Amino acid sequence: MAARTQVYIKIGAKAGPAWRPVDAEPLGRDLYRIVGSNPSPAVEPWPFSPGDVVRCEPYELTDSDVILVACEKVDPASSG
């Protein structure tokens, strides 16, 4: 089983954007495969689905914590 890490998905919220943590497998460089599932897709739709490969970037929160944010879905065959 590959190591897992947590990445964050930006979701819309009534009070503005929010970040949802999700489990992902590192694939090298800045690529990760989403392995976590959305427990409430009808209530909180995500821009990425389990199995999607996403490019992630560090993002500094207002309290100086840095999270890894999924920025875009990529085709793993054409990314390397």
Stockholm file with secondary structure:
# STOCKHOLM 1.0

chainA/1-80         MAARTQVYIKIGAKAGPAWRPVDAEPLGRDLYRIVGSNPSPAVEPWPFSPGDVVRCEPYELTDSDVILVACEKVDPASSG
#=GR chainA/1-80 SS CCCCEEEEEEECCTTSCEEEEEEEEEEETTEEEECCCCSCTTTSCCSSCTTCEEEEEEEECTTSCEEEEEEEECCTTTCC
#=GC SS_cons        CCCCEEEEEEECCTTSCEEEEEEEEEEETTEEEECCCCSCTTTSCCSSCTTCEEEEEEEECTTSCEEEEEEEECCTTTCC
//
